[in-house]
Amino acid sequence: MLIAALATGPLAANCYVLAPAPGGDCVLVDPGQDATEQVGKALAEHGLTPTAVLLTHGHFDHVWSAAELADRSGLPVHLHAADRRLLTEPAAGVDPGFAAQLSALLGPGPFREPENLVAVDGGDTLPLAGLEFTVEHTPGHTPGSVVYHLAAGAGQPPVMLAGDLVFAGSIGRTDFPGGDPAAMNASLSSAVLARADDTQILPGHGPATTVGRERATNPYLRALTG
Protein backbone atom coordinates (compact mmCIF):
# COMPACT_ATOMS: atom_id res chain seq x y z
CA MET A 1 0.00 0.00 0.00
CA LEU A 2 1.17 3.51 -0.79
CA ILE A 3 1.04 6.00 2.10
CA ALA A 4 2.30 9.55 1.58
CA ALA A 5 2.39 11.78 4.67
CA LEU A 6 2.35 15.56 4.19
CA ALA A 7 2.82 18.02 7.08
CA THR A 8 0.57 20.99 6.31
CA GLY A 9 0.09 24.49 7.64
CA PRO A 10 1.55 26.39 10.61
CA LEU A 11 0.49 23.62 13.01
CA ALA A 12 2.08 20.87 10.86
CA ALA A 13 -1.09 18.79 10.69
CA ASN A 14 -0.57 15.53 8.84
CA CYS A 15 -2.43 15.02 5.57
CA TYR A 16 -2.26 11.51 4.14
CA VAL A 17 -2.61 10.20 0.60
CA LEU A 18 -3.44 6.47 0.57
CA ALA A 19 -3.70 4.09 -2.36
CA PRO A 20 -3.34 0.36 -2.99
CA ALA A 21 -0.45 1.18 -5.34
CA PRO A 22 0.87 3.99 -7.53
CA GLY A 23 -0.90 4.79 -10.76
CA GLY A 24 -4.54 4.48 -9.68
CA ASP A 25 -7.19 5.82 -7.36
CA CYS A 26 -6.43 7.21 -3.90
CA VAL A 27 -8.04 8.71 -0.80
CA LEU A 28 -7.06 11.98 0.88
CA VAL A 29 -7.19 12.20 4.67
CA ASP A 30 -7.27 15.50 6.60
CA PRO A 31 -6.14 18.04 3.98
CA GLY A 32 -5.44 21.02 6.23
CA GLN A 33 -4.00 24.48 5.69
CA ASP A 34 -1.77 24.91 2.64
CA ALA A 35 -2.41 21.29 1.63
CA THR A 36 -3.54 21.88 -1.95
CA GLU A 37 -0.12 22.34 -3.53
CA GLN A 38 1.50 19.50 -1.58
CA VAL A 39 -1.33 17.14 -2.43
CA GLY A 40 -1.08 18.08 -6.09
CA LYS A 41 2.62 17.27 -6.13
CA ALA A 42 2.06 13.92 -4.41
CA LEU A 43 -0.69 12.98 -6.86
CA ALA A 44 1.52 13.86 -9.83
CA GLU A 45 4.54 12.04 -8.40
CA HIS A 46 2.64 8.78 -7.90
CA GLY A 47 0.18 9.05 -10.79
CA LEU A 48 -2.85 9.05 -8.50
CA THR A 49 -6.45 10.22 -8.86
CA PRO A 50 -8.35 11.11 -5.65
CA THR A 51 -11.81 9.62 -5.23
CA ALA A 52 -12.76 10.78 -1.71
CA VAL A 53 -11.69 12.85 1.28
CA LEU A 54 -11.82 11.51 4.84
CA LEU A 55 -11.79 13.89 7.81
CA THR A 56 -10.91 12.60 11.27
CA HIS A 57 -12.46 15.64 12.98
CA GLY A 58 -13.50 19.20 12.28
CA HIS A 59 -10.64 21.36 13.57
CA PHE A 60 -9.48 23.90 11.01
CA ASP A 61 -5.91 22.61 10.79
CA HIS A 62 -7.24 19.28 9.50
CA VAL A 63 -10.07 20.39 7.20
CA TRP A 64 -9.04 23.74 5.74
CA SER A 65 -8.33 22.60 2.17
CA ALA A 66 -11.00 19.88 2.01
CA ALA A 67 -13.62 21.95 0.18
CA GLU A 68 -11.12 23.32 -2.32
CA LEU A 69 -9.68 19.92 -3.17
CA ALA A 70 -12.99 18.07 -3.20
CA ASP A 71 -15.21 20.53 -5.01
CA ARG A 72 -12.95 20.85 -8.05
CA SER A 73 -13.57 17.16 -8.81
CA GLY A 74 -16.91 16.56 -7.07
CA LEU A 75 -15.39 14.31 -4.43
CA PRO A 76 -17.36 13.24 -1.35
CA VAL A 77 -16.00 14.50 1.98
CA HIS A 78 -16.65 12.23 4.96
CA LEU A 79 -17.05 13.71 8.46
CA HIS A 80 -18.98 12.85 11.61
CA ALA A 81 -22.09 15.03 11.94
CA ALA A 82 -21.14 16.20 15.44
CA ASP A 83 -18.23 18.19 13.98
CA ARG A 84 -20.05 19.65 10.98
CA ARG A 85 -20.45 23.06 12.61
CA LEU A 86 -16.67 23.47 12.79
CA LEU A 87 -16.41 23.61 8.99
CA THR A 88 -18.19 26.96 8.90
CA GLU A 89 -17.42 28.14 12.44
CA PRO A 90 -13.77 27.19 13.09
CA ALA A 91 -13.54 29.44 16.13
CA ALA A 92 -16.18 27.31 17.87
CA GLY A 93 -13.62 24.54 18.24
CA VAL A 94 -10.92 26.45 20.11
CA ASP A 95 -10.58 28.45 23.32
CA PRO A 96 -11.41 32.20 23.37
CA GLY A 97 -7.76 33.25 23.27
CA PHE A 98 -7.04 31.13 20.21
CA ALA A 99 -10.32 32.15 18.59
CA ALA A 100 -9.22 35.78 18.67
CA GLN A 101 -6.17 34.85 16.60
CA LEU A 102 -8.06 32.86 13.98
CA SER A 103 -9.33 35.88 12.07
CA ALA A 104 -5.72 36.87 11.42
CA LEU A 105 -4.76 33.28 10.55
CA LEU A 106 -7.76 32.34 8.41
CA GLY A 107 -9.28 35.64 7.38
CA PRO A 108 -12.71 37.01 8.29
CA GLY A 109 -14.81 34.38 6.49
CA PRO A 110 -17.51 33.40 5.78
CA PHE A 111 -16.27 29.81 5.66
CA ARG A 112 -18.01 27.12 3.63
CA GLU A 113 -18.40 23.38 3.83
CA PRO A 114 -17.73 21.02 0.92
CA GLU A 115 -20.54 20.63 -1.60
CA ASN A 116 -20.72 16.84 -1.19
CA LEU A 117 -20.52 16.30 2.56
CA VAL A 118 -21.21 12.74 3.75
CA ALA A 119 -21.89 11.96 7.43
CA VAL A 120 -20.07 8.97 8.90
CA ASP A 121 -20.53 7.17 12.20
CA GLY A 122 -19.03 4.33 14.14
CA GLY A 123 -19.44 0.95 12.47
CA ASP A 124 -19.61 2.34 8.94
CA THR A 125 -17.56 0.58 6.27
CA LEU A 126 -16.30 2.71 3.39
CA PRO A 127 -15.01 0.93 0.26
CA LEU A 128 -12.94 3.66 -1.41
CA ALA A 129 -10.19 3.55 -4.06
CA GLY A 130 -9.74 -0.19 -3.68
CA LEU A 131 -9.35 0.08 0.10
CA GLU A 132 -11.89 -0.65 2.85
CA PHE A 133 -12.01 1.77 5.76
CA THR A 134 -13.90 0.97 8.97
CA VAL A 135 -15.07 3.98 10.98
CA GLU A 136 -14.81 4.09 14.77
CA HIS A 137 -16.37 7.03 16.62
CA THR A 138 -13.76 8.28 19.12
CA PRO A 139 -15.03 11.39 20.94
CA GLY A 140 -12.86 13.15 23.48
CA HIS A 141 -10.78 15.59 21.44
CA THR A 142 -13.94 16.74 19.66
CA PRO A 143 -17.47 15.30 19.80
CA GLY A 144 -17.21 14.10 16.21
CA SER A 145 -13.70 12.68 16.20
CA VAL A 146 -13.38 9.37 14.38
CA VAL A 147 -10.61 6.92 13.59
CA TYR A 148 -10.41 5.15 10.23
CA HIS A 149 -9.10 1.56 10.38
CA LEU A 150 -7.61 -0.44 7.53
CA ALA A 151 -7.35 -4.19 8.09
CA ALA A 152 -4.06 -6.01 7.63
CA GLY A 153 -3.20 -7.08 4.09
CA ALA A 154 -0.44 -8.94 2.33
CA GLY A 155 2.77 -7.66 3.90
CA GLN A 156 0.90 -4.74 5.47
CA PRO A 157 -0.03 -4.52 9.19
CA PRO A 158 -3.32 -2.95 10.26
CA VAL A 159 -3.39 0.83 9.87
CA MET A 160 -5.14 3.37 12.07
CA LEU A 161 -5.70 6.92 10.82
CA ALA A 162 -5.89 8.39 14.29
CA GLY A 163 -6.38 12.12 13.80
CA ASP A 164 -5.79 13.84 17.13
CA LEU A 165 -6.77 10.87 19.28
CA VAL A 166 -3.23 9.65 19.93
CA PHE A 167 0.28 10.74 18.95
CA ALA A 168 3.74 9.31 19.46
CA GLY A 169 4.17 9.83 23.21
CA SER A 170 1.04 11.88 23.75
CA ILE A 171 -2.72 12.21 23.11
CA GLY A 172 -5.06 14.88 21.83
CA ARG A 173 -5.98 17.75 24.10
CA THR A 174 -9.39 17.80 25.75
CA ASP A 175 -9.52 21.40 27.01
CA PHE A 176 -11.00 22.93 23.84
CA PRO A 177 -14.79 23.33 23.52
CA GLY A 178 -16.31 19.90 23.00
CA GLY A 179 -13.40 18.15 24.64
CA ASP A 180 -14.19 15.44 27.18
CA PRO A 181 -11.46 13.69 29.24
CA ALA A 182 -13.68 10.75 30.21
CA ALA A 183 -14.74 10.20 26.61
CA MET A 184 -11.10 10.48 25.52
CA ASN A 185 -10.06 7.73 27.93
CA ALA A 186 -12.86 5.50 26.67
CA SER A 187 -11.86 6.14 23.07
CA LEU A 188 -8.20 5.42 23.78
CA SER A 189 -9.16 2.14 25.42
CA SER A 190 -11.36 0.96 22.57
CA ALA A 191 -9.53 2.35 19.55
CA VAL A 192 -5.92 1.97 20.64
CA LEU A 193 -5.44 -0.36 23.60
CA ALA A 194 -7.81 -2.97 22.17
CA ARG A 195 -5.82 -3.18 18.92
CA ALA A 196 -2.95 -5.47 17.99
CA ASP A 197 0.52 -4.24 18.86
CA ASP A 198 1.66 -4.18 15.23
CA THR A 199 -1.10 -1.75 14.24
CA GLN A 200 0.47 1.24 12.54
CA ILE A 201 -0.77 4.57 13.92
CA LEU A 202 -0.83 7.47 11.47
CA PRO A 203 -1.49 10.44 13.78
CA GLY A 204 -2.73 13.93 13.05
CA HIS A 205 0.58 15.47 14.10
CA GLY A 206 4.10 14.13 14.40
CA PRO A 207 5.68 10.84 13.33
CA ALA A 208 3.98 7.51 12.79
CA THR A 209 4.09 5.00 15.62
CA THR A 210 2.55 1.65 16.59
CA VAL A 211 0.05 0.48 19.16
CA GLY A 212 2.72 -1.65 20.82
CA ARG A 213 5.13 1.25 21.19
CA GLU A 214 2.45 3.52 22.63
CA ARG A 215 1.14 0.82 24.95
CA ALA A 216 4.63 0.45 26.39
CA THR A 217 5.82 4.06 26.47
CA ASN A 218 2.97 6.56 26.19
CA PRO A 219 2.34 7.87 29.73
CA TYR A 220 -1.34 8.55 29.06
CA LEU A 221 -1.98 5.01 27.86
CA ARG A 222 0.12 3.50 30.62
CA ALA A 223 -2.07 5.35 33.14
CA LEU A 224 -5.13 3.64 31.66
CA THR A 225 -3.62 0.17 31.97
CA GLY A 226 -2.50 0.66 35.56
Residue pairs with C-beta under 8 A, 6 or more apart in sequence:
1 18
1 19
1 20
1 21
1 131
1 150
1 153
1 156
1 159
2 17
2 18
2 19
2 20
2 21
2 22
2 26
2 46
2 48
3 16
3 17
3 18
3 159
3 202
4 16
4 17
4 18
4 42
4 46
5 14
5 15
5 16
5 202
5 208
6 14
6 15
6 16
6 17
6 35
6 38
6 39
6 42
7 13
7 14
7 15
8 14
8 15
8 31
8 32
8 33
8 34
8 35
8 38
8 61
8 65
9 32
9 33
9 34
9 35
9 61
9 64
10 33
10 61
10 105
11 32
11 33
11 61
11 205
12 205
13 30
13 32
13 33
13 61
13 62
13 204
13 205
14 30
14 202
14 203
14 204
14 205
14 206
15 28
15 29
15 30
15 31
15 32
15 35
15 38
15 39
15 65
16 28
16 29
16 30
16 161
16 202
17 26
17 27
17 28
17 29
17 39
17 42
17 43
17 46
17 48
17 50
18 26
18 27
18 29
18 129
18 131
18 150
19 25
19 26
19 27
19 46
19 48
19 129
19 130
19 131
20 129
20 130
20 131
22 46
22 47
22 48
23 46
23 47
23 48
24 47
24 48
24 49
24 129
24 130
25 48
25 49
25 50
25 51
25 128
25 129
25 130
26 43
26 46
26 48
26 49
26 50
26 51
26 129
27 50
27 51
27 52
27 53
27 54
27 128
27 129
27 131
27 133
28 39
28 50
28 52
28 53
28 54
28 69
28 75
29 53
29 54
29 55
29 56
29 148
29 161
29 202
30 54
30 55
30 56
30 62
30 63
30 161
30 163
30 204
31 39
31 53
31 63
31 64
31 65
31 66
31 69
32 60
32 61
32 62
32 63
32 64
32 65
33 60
33 61
33 64
33 65
34 64
34 65
35 64
35 65
35 69
36 65
36 68
36 69
39 50
39 65
39 69
42 48
43 49
43 50
50 69
50 73
50 75
50 129
51 75
51 128
51 129
52 75
52 76
52 77
52 78
52 126
52 128
52 129
53 66
53 69
53 70
53 75
53 76
53 77
53 78
53 114
54 78
54 126
54 128
54 133
54 148
54 161
55 62
55 63
55 66
55 77
55 78
55 79
55 83
56 62
56 145
56 146
56 147
56 148
56 161
56 162
56 163
56 164
56 165
56 204
57 79
57 80
57 83
57 86
57 141
57 142
57 144
57 145
57 146
57 163
57 164
58 79
58 83
58 84
58 85
58 86
58 87
58 93
58 142
58 144
59 86
59 90
59 93
59 94
59 142
59 164
60 86
60 90
60 93
60 102
60 106
62 163
62 164
62 204
63 79
63 86
63 87
64 106
66 77
66 87
66 114
67 77
67 87
67 112
67 113
67 114
67 115
69 75
70 76
70 77
70 114
70 115
70 116
71 114
71 115
71 116
74 115
74 116
75 114
75 116
76 116
76 117
76 118
77 114
77 116
77 117
77 118
78 118
78 119
78 120
78 126
79 87
79 117
79 118
79 119
79 120
79 144
80 119
80 120
80 121
80 137
80 143
80 144
80 145
80 146
81 119
81 121
81 144
82 139
82 142
82 143
82 144
83 93
83 142
83 143
83 144
83 145
84 113
84 117
84 119
84 144
85 92
86 92
86 93
86 142
87 111
87 112
87 113
87 114
87 117
88 109
88 110
88 111
88 112
88 113
89 111
90 102
90 106
90 111
91 99
91 102
92 177
93 142
93 176
93 177
93 178
94 102
94 176
94 177
95 175
95 176
95 177
120 126
120 135
120 146
121 135
121 137
121 146
122 135
122 136
122 137
122 146
123 134
123 135
123 136
124 134
124 135
125 132
125 133
125 134
125 135
126 132
126 133
126 134
126 135
126 148
127 133
131 150
132 150
132 151
133 148
133 149
133 150
133 161
134 148
134 149
134 150
134 151
135 146
135 147
135 148
135 149
136 146
136 147
136 148
136 149
136 190
136 191
137 144
137 145
137 146
138 145
138 146
138 147
138 163
138 165
138 187
138 190
138 191
139 145
139 180
139 183
139 184
139 187
140 165
140 172
140 174
140 179
140 180
140 181
140 183
140 184
140 185
140 186
140 187
140 188
141 163
141 164
141 165
141 172
141 173
141 174
141 176
141 179
141 184
142 164
142 176
142 178
142 179
143 178
143 180
145 163
145 164
145 165
145 172
145 187
146 163
147 160
147 161
147 162
147 163
147 165
147 191
148 160
148 161
149 158
149 159
149 160
149 161
150 158
150 159
150 160
150 161
151 158
152 158
157 196
157 198
157 199
157 200
157 210
158 195
158 196
158 198
158 199
158 200
159 199
159 200
159 202
160 191
160 192
160 195
160 199
160 200
160 201
160 202
160 211
161 202
162 191
162 192
162 201
162 202
162 203
162 204
163 172
163 203
163 204
164 172
164 173
164 203
164 204
164 205
165 171
165 172
165 184
165 187
165 188
165 191
165 192
165 203
165 204
166 172
166 188
166 191
166 192
166 201
166 203
166 214
166 218
166 221
167 203
167 204
167 205
167 206
167 209
168 201
168 203
168 206
168 207
168 208
168 209
168 213
168 214
168 218
169 209
169 214
169 217
169 218
169 219
170 218
170 220
171 184
171 188
171 218
171 220
171 221
172 184
172 204
173 179
174 180
174 181
174 184
185 224
188 220
188 221
188 224
189 224
192 201
192 211
192 214
192 215
192 221
193 211
193 215
193 221
193 224
193 225
195 211
196 211
197 210
197 211
197 212
197 215
198 210
198 211
198 212
199 210
199 211
199 212
200 208
200 209
200 210
201 208
201 209
201 210
201 211
201 214
202 208
203 209
214 221
215 221
215 222
215 225
216 222
